[in-house]
């Protein structure tokens, strides 16, 4: 934390993920929880994947690009889960 009590950049995303996991308790509609969670993680992985190339150029660390394909596949996987969950939820409920 800095002196203003703010959590910088990536640490904010990690702490947000921890809080979401603690607060994510199944309520009356657990399908909605799964739909939102998979969509959130798909977007997070997509943004991290897209941020790797500029970060590798700014910090002159080409090793960042080695993880780009793996994170892109994670984003695709969670995007597919989100899509299939939406389709299934519309058909069943």
C-alpha positions, 0 to 999 in steps of 0.5 A: 500500500502506498501512503494514501492507503491505495493498493497499486495495480496488479495487487488490486486485481489479486486482492479483488479476486480474493475478495470475490472468492470470499464473497461468492457464496451460492445464493438462490441462483448459483447458475448466475454465480458461475456465469459471472465468475467465468465471464470475469475470469475470461476478461481478466485472462484476456486483459493480462494476455494483451498486456504482456507484449507492451510490458515485455517491450517496456521492461525489455524482458522478452520472457513475458511473451513466453506465457502469452499463448498459455494465458490466451488459452486460459482466456479462451477456455474460460470464455468457452465455459462462460458461453456454454454456461449461458447456453445451458442456463437458457435451455435448462432454466 
